[in-house]
Amino acid sequence: MTDRGSTSWSAPPPVSAGPAPGLMYGGFWIRTLAYLIDTLLLIAAAIGLTATTGITFFKITSQQFHSTNFNSVGVFVSPTLAGFLLWFIYFCGLWTFAGQTVGMVPFGLRVVRAADGRRLGPGRAIGRFLGLLLSFVALAIGVIWVAADRNKQGWHDKLARTVVVRGTASSPVSVASSESAPEPPADQ
């Protein structure tokens, strides 16, 4: 029989909740809320620009469905080339130059390179945007993937080698600055 008092037990070391001390990965729901804010802003911008310039950013069409037991009207919203360019410029521009979109700001979220926490260059931002389109086209599975992934990465994050992080109350998000080390080429 062993002496139970002689064996000491200690708790395992804490598991990191993020990529660095004071940072947490941005989870599915907070990122969804940020994306909804961005979507509302972009819809408002598209409506305002349409009213002032006459450029159509999306088309709304309806289709009537009839059967013996069922009558319905379906409404479809489809982007135009101008609408695609508006979203492209908004997301890629803000990810590149600010590291976050307007919808991410209230939650302290930032998109950074997974390898070193630096800002995205234009090439990586474009790759992430194209990956985001792919993630939505695949029945949004690539976006929903964030909920199950250990590092909270969607397909678009994995393709572009990025992560979304947020700072804790004691440690706000800070992206590595160019003063601390030379910045590698932006297209990485």
Residue pairs with C-beta under 8 A, 6 or more apart in sequence:
17 24
17 25
18 24
18 25
18 165
19 25
19 114
19 117
19 151
19 163
19 165
20 117
20 165
21 171
22 167
22 168
22 170
22 171
23 165
23 166
23 167
23 168
23 171
23 173
24 165
24 166
24 167
24 168
25 151
25 152
25 163
25 164
25 165
25 166
26 34
26 107
26 109
26 152
26 163
26 164
26 165
26 166
27 146
27 147
27 152
28 144
28 146
28 147
28 152
30 107
30 109
30 166
31 109
31 146
31 152
31 164
33 103
33 107
34 101
34 103
34 104
34 106
34 107
34 109
35 103
36 103
37 102
37 103
37 106
38 90
38 91
38 101
38 102
38 103
38 104
39 103
41 102
41 103
42 86
42 87
42 90
45 86
46 57
46 58
46 83
46 86
49 55
49 57
49 86
50 56
50 57
55 82
56 80
56 82
56 83
57 79
57 80
57 82
57 83
57 86
58 77
58 78
58 79
58 80
58 83
59 77
59 78
59 80
60 75
60 76
60 77
61 75
61 76
61 78
62 73
62 74
62 75
62 76
63 73
63 74
63 76
64 71
64 72
64 73
64 74
65 71
65 72
65 73
65 74
79 87
88 129
90 101
91 101
91 125
91 129
91 132
92 122
92 125
92 126
92 128
92 129
93 125
94 100
94 101
94 102
95 101
95 111
95 120
95 125
95 128
95 129
96 119
96 120
96 121
96 122
96 125
96 186
99 110
99 111
99 112
99 119
99 120
99 175
100 109
100 110
100 111
104 110
104 111
104 164
107 166
108 166
108 167
108 172
108 173
109 164
109 165
109 166
109 173
110 164
110 165
110 166
110 173
110 175
111 120
111 128
111 162
111 163
111 164
112 118
112 119
112 120
112 162
112 163
112 164
112 165
112 175
113 119
113 120
113 124
113 161
113 162
113 188
114 151
114 153
114 157
114 161
114 162
114 163
115 161
116 176
117 165
117 175
117 176
118 175
118 176
118 183
118 184
119 175
120 128
120 160
120 162
121 185
121 186
121 187
121 188
122 186
122 187
123 186
123 187
123 188
124 160
124 161
124 162
124 186
124 187
124 188
125 160
127 159
127 160
128 156
128 157
128 159
128 160
128 162
129 156
130 156
130 159
131 142
131 154
131 155
131 156
131 157
131 158
131 159
131 160
132 142
132 143
132 154
132 156
134 142
134 155
134 156
134 159
135 141
135 142
135 143
135 145
135 154
135 155
135 156
136 142
136 143
138 155
141 155
142 154
142 155
142 156
143 154
143 155
143 156
144 154
145 153
145 154
145 155
146 152
146 153
146 154
146 157
151 163
152 163
152 164
153 162
153 163
156 162
157 163
157 164
165 173
166 173
167 173
167 174
